[in-house]
Amino acid sequence: MDASLRDAVDLARAVAVEIGGSAVGDYLGAELEDELVVTHSFATTDKAYVGWRWSVTVARADGSDEVTVDDVVLLPGAGALIAPAWVPWSERVQPGDLAPGDLLPPAPDDPRLVPAYTDTTDELAAAAFWELGLDRPRVLGLEGRLDAADRWYEGEPGPFSAMAKQAPGQCLDCAFRLPLAGGLSALFGVCANAFAPDDGKVVALDHGCGAHSETAVDTSQTAGMVVEDEELELVVVAPSPDDETPDGHAS
Ligand code: SF4
């Protein structure tokens, strides 16, 4: 390490104090950045910046004895409290975040969308998923369709949800299942049962629920009407005229 740069601690501290004032604390050491570039570090005593350090970079031109200050900056050290890395909103947005009135345009290079007529990325899939896309400039491509199929199948409309696992029957043979068109019809349909939790939603053929059209409940063991005496509410009623005696008293 260049000796004049290494020894420029007082200069570095003076510049740090110029910026940080009384918040400049103990000297933490020097670090070689380049042949004639050294960074001196000082702890900060500012309670709002625990774990941060003042970092002062000094340098010297080859052939010159003059040490100059390149940079003064407050940097986070190990254990410093720092903000999480910034994530663009387009990567942060989650399914279900969209509220009424919000706009969410797809990215210009959204891999799920392909121009209509040209979705031939995979020969087999193209046969199964091919779509003319009339009146639409783009259609959902193979990637977008497989994405949706995975998401639906692994999620609540799939066969692994608690509802499906306890269902007496599957959507496959349920009268309330409406068929889809296209390749996805091999695996999914739409539930049209007002009493099913999935009414109006896509359901996997091996999904199911207790409102399956062929659900049968054995009622042969059911007793007659059960009267809970303790649940009866007693009310006071006025005597009817028929109940009165000729002298005007209740009978
Ligand atoms: S009622 Fe239940 S079993 Fe029938 S289609 Fe809807 S979710 Fe599937």
Residues whose N, C-alpha, C, O or C-beta is under 5 A from the ligand:
A	BS01	SF4	G169 Q170 C171 C174 F176 R177 C191 A192 N193 A196 D198 V203 G208 C209 A211 H212 S213
